[in-house]
Amino acid sequence: MSIYLYEYGNRNTDIYFQREGNRFIIRAQKYISPGVWRCRVYSTCNYDNALEFLEYMVTLAKGGKPSRNCAFAGENNKCSCRAKNCPAELGAAAYWQIFHRSCPYRTR
């Protein structure tokens, strides 16, 4: 059974955050033209990751440009802050899953 935890909608976008068993699902629908929608679905068991992705999608829907980068490698080599991009020197994906919200190298 699906439980809707949050819904957001504006003129061009609808975002749904739901829980289905132990999984959290975020579904975003963007209106492109009459009768045409672009959909994106994200599913995870980690509540914090789901909230972060929800925040990202809502910011995009409101017209913002959320960009979080990793400045560990220096100013010239910034990459997006994701599990697959987390440097091995920091602990790679395991470090990112635990500390990604409070990482000192995470910048906007």
MOJO-V650633 format. One record per helix or strand of 2 or more residues. SS is the DSSP state (alpha for helix, beta for strand). FROM is the first residue (numbers start at 1). TO is the last residue. If there is no record, write none. Layout:
BEGIN
ss=(SS/SS)
from=(FROM/FROM)
to=(TO/TO)
END
This chain:
BEGIN
ss=(beta/beta/beta/beta/alpha/beta/beta/alpha/alpha/beta)
from=(2/13/23/36/47/69/79/83/92/106)
to=(9/20/33/44/61/70/80/85/99/107)
END
